[in-house]
Structures are given as structure tokens and as C-alpha cells.
Amino acid sequence: QETDPDEKARLVNLYKERDLVTGMCGDGANDCAALRAADVGVSLSDTEASIAAPFTSKIQDISCIIKLLAEGRAALTTSFQIFKFIVFYSIAQCFMVGLLYYCGSDMTDYEYIYNDVILSFLLALTFSKTKPNKNLSVLRPSVSLVSFSVLTSIVGQILMQCAIFVIVVQVVKQEPFYKPIKEEQEENFGHIVGSFENTVAFYTSNFQLVAASLAFSVGKPFRVPFYKNIYFLLALVPVSYTHLRAHETGRNLVCRLLLAKKIPLI
């Protein structure tokens, strides 16, 4: 006996009234109302049901729900990770620029472009390509941006990286090759020039972005480990290698392009 379409929709609404996340699978026109009312509606055919349902499966049974749950949990986790990465990057760069202003320096235009357009965008784009874990976990991802785990991970990273900024600037001031910014400006008739503070802060911020992308690229239980993301590795390896070897190149192309100050090798 065929079930009344309205009865299916009422049944779905009864579950939702009990604050239960409700899913519905259907393959016919009589399932449209229930598919539309459910939190997650999956059409098992290309008929009228596919118009009412947010998802359409080519698999004609409910085994597609496992893949849908895995993809959904991975997508939610990835969205939170990108949010944390962007928040960290914005606050960390703001602190770095404020520290450079305090020292009497600033980032160059090319450094802003490299950090904003190339590095941060490339890392965020590639580490979001990590695929979902095929094995479903009994755990569920966080659904709130202001949860304890989200806030503590962001605040912890920010405090740690800001402390590193201060330490590296103080360390470079103790080196014998260090020349204060005021002396550099007097030699260049008061113009803002590349400084040692600028150089160490810029390279430190680049490595911090790489470290943050690794820290926020959470794998299990909802996604596969980051080292299985070939796009992320292809972006990570050359970026890290370039920064490590930047001051070892014969003509110091990176320093001249970014107007940074070359730090002598000790």
C-alpha cells in the first residue's frame, strides 16, 4: 500500500520537532514533500524527487548516505580550518606590522603582495583540498565558531607566534652586524629603507604561515592526513625550500625584489 505523501512529511516534521537531525531518501514524486521538509534530503533517482532534494545520488540505495556524511563532515571541518587560518593570519600580520612601526620600519609593497596574494591564498587553497576520511567516526565535528576548541586553537597559535616575533627582533638586535634604523635613514636622507627588523619579521611570518597551515590542517577523524593531499605538498615543499635558501643565493634576488635587508651568514 502506497503511503500518503503528507504522512511522510508529517513524520519528518515530528522528528524535527524533537530536535533530531532528520534525513530522508526517496525516489518518487510522492516523496517530494518529505524530501523538502527534511534537514538532509537525498533523491535516489532523476525524477521529480531530484528537484525537491538538495542531493541526488546515482546509487539506487541508501549506501550513498555514508559517503554523504563523510563529505559533509569533511566540508564542515575544512571550513572551520580555513576560518581559523585566515583569522590567525590577519591578527598575526597586524601584530607584525605594529611591531615594525614601533621599530620605525614597515613592510614593503612587494612583501604585502607576496604574503596576501601568493602565500596565504596558495596555502589556504591547497590545504582545503584534503579528501574526507572514508571511515565514519562516532564523533561529530564542531558546529560552532565560538566553541572552546576553536577559540583555544586560534588564541594559542596567535600568542605563540606573536611571542616569536618579539624574540626574533630582539635576537637580531644583539648581532654584531646589526645597524639601527635611524642610522640607515640618515644615510638615505630620511627615506624608509630595508631594515634587519623588516627582514627577520618577514621571513618569520612566512614560516609561521606554513606552520599554521600544518597545525590547522587537521586530518583524522574526519579527513585523511595532510600528507595525502598532493596539492598541499606541491605548494608546501617549494615555498619552504625557497625561504630556506633565499639568503644563500649568489645575487640575493629575493632580497632585492622585496627590498629586504640581507642578513650576513654567521
N, C-alpha and C positions, 0 to 999 in steps of 0.2 A: 504494500500500500504506500502510495506516494505521500510524503509529509508536506503539510501546508507550508509554503514559503514564509508566511508570517510567523508560524510557530518556531521555525528555525531562528528567525531574527529575535523573537522574544526570548528564546533560550540563551542566545548570545548575550542579550542585554541583562538577563538575570545573573549571569556570571560576572559581567562588568559591574553590576550594582554591588557585588560582594568584593569589589576592589581586586579582582583577578584579571590578569592579562590574558585575554582570550584570543585564540586563533581559530580560523575556520577554513576548511578546504572544501571546494565544491567544483562541479564540472557541468552544471546546467543552469538554465535560466531561473529555475526555482530556488537557486542558492544566492542569487544576486543580493537580496536584501540582507541576508546574514553575512555575506562577504563584506558588504559595505559597513555593517554595524560592528564587525569585529575589529580588534586592535590590529591584528595581522590577518589579512585575507589572501588566500592563495588559490588561484584558479588552476585546475588540472586539465584545462582544455582551452582551445582558442575560440570558444563560442561566446555567447553573451556574458558568461561569467568573467571572462578576461577583461571586460570593460569595467566591471564593478570592483574587481580585486586589484590591490596595489601590485601584486606579484602574480606572474603567470609561469607555471612550470611545464616543461616539455616531458617530464616524467609523470606518468599517469597513476601515481600512487603517492602516499603521504611520506615516502622516504625523502622527498625533497625538503621536508621541514628541518631535517638535521643540517643540511647544507645552508639553509636559510638562517638558522640560529647561529651557525658558525660565522657566516659572513656578517650578520648583524652585530654580533658581539665584537668581532674584529674591527668593524667600521666605527663602532662607538668608542672602542679603546684607542683607535688611531686618531679620532677627532680630539679626544682629551689630550693625547700626547702632543699633537700639533699645537693645541691651545697652550699647553704648559711651555713648550719650546719657544713660541712667539712671545709669551709674557716674560719668560726668563731673558730672552734676547733683548727685548725693549728696555727692561729695567737695568740689566747689566750694562748695556751701551750707554744709557742715561748716566749711570754712576761713573763709567769710564770717562765720558765727556766732561762731567762735572769735576772729576779729579784732574783732568788735563787743564781745564780752565783755572783751577786753583793753582796749578803749577805755572800758569802763564802760557800754555800751549793749546793746541786744538788738533782735531783730526783733519786731514786734507780731504778735498772733494773726491779724489780717487779712492781714498780709504772708505769713505761713506758709501760710494757706489759699490765697491767690492764687498763690503760687509752686508749691505742691504739688498742689492740686486743679485749678486752672484752667490756668495757663500751661504747665507741664511736661507735664501729661496731654494738653492740646489739641495741642501741637506733636508729641509722640510719636505720638499717634493719627493725625494728618493726614499727617505725612511718611512714615508707613508705608504710605500708600495709593498710592504711586508704582507705576505699572504696569511689567511686565517689558519688556525690550528684545526685539523680535521677531527681531532678527538675532543668531544664536548666535555667541559668541566662542570662539576656540581656547583662551582662558584659562579657568581654573576658579576659583570663589570659595574663599576660605579656609574650612577646616573645623575650625579650632582657635581657641578663645577666647584662648589664650596664645601665639599666633603673634607674630612680630616686628612685623608691620604693625599688628595690632590694639593691642598694648601701646604702641607708639610714638605712635600717633594719640591714644590716651587720655591718656597721660602728657604729651605735648606740649601738648594743649589745657588740661590741668589746670594745668601750670606757667605757661603764658602768662596764663590767666585769674586765677590767684592773684596773680601779679605786678601785674596791672591793679588788683585790689582794693587792694593796698597803695599803689599810686601815686595812685589817685583819693582815698583817705582822706587821704594826705599833702598832696595838692593843695588840698583843701577847707580844711585847717587853715591854709593860708597866705593865705586870702582875708580881706579886711577885715571881712566880716560874720560871720565865724566866732566862736562863743561856746563855750567848753569845756563839757563835760557837767557837771562839778562845779558850775559857776555855775548851769546850768539846774536841777539838782536842788535847790540851795539855795533858789532862787526858788520851787520847787514842794514845799517841805518834805520833800525826800529822795525823792520818788516818781520812778520811771523815766519819763522823758518822751521825746518825739521828739527826735532829735538830727540834726545835719548828717551825722555819720558814718553813721547809720542810713539816711538818705535817699539819699546817693550810693551806698552799698553795695547798697541795694535796687534802685535803678534800673540800676546797673551789672550786677547779677546777672540782671535781666530781659533786657537786651540781650545778655548772654553766652549765655543760653539760646537766644535767637533765632540768634545767630551759630553756636553749637554745632549746632543743628538743621540749619543750612545746611551746615556743614562735614561732618557725618555723613550727610547726605542724598546719598550717592554715586549718580550716575546710571550712565553707561556704564562698563563694557561689559555689565552685567547688568540694568540698569534704565534707563528713559528719564530725561532730565534733570528736575530738581525743578520747573522752571517749567512743565512739562506736567502737574503734579499740581494740579488746580484746588482741591482741598480744602486743600492746604497753603498755597496762595496766599491763599485766603479767610481762613485763620487768621493768616497772617503779616502781611498788609498792615494790618488794623485794629489788631493788637497793637502793631506798630511805630509806627503813627501815634499811638495813644493815649499811648504812653510819651514820644514826642517832644513832644506838645502838653500833657502833664499839668500842667506848671508854668506854662503860658501861659493857662490858663482863668481866668476872672474870679473865681470863688469858690474855686478850688483844691479842687474836690470830692475829687479823688484823695488829696490830702494830708490832708484832714480825715477821710476814710474810713479810710485806712491809718494815721492818727496819725503821719504823717511830717512832717518839718520842711521848710517851704518855703524853697527857695534863691532869693535875690533875683536878678533878671535883671541882668546886667552889660553 
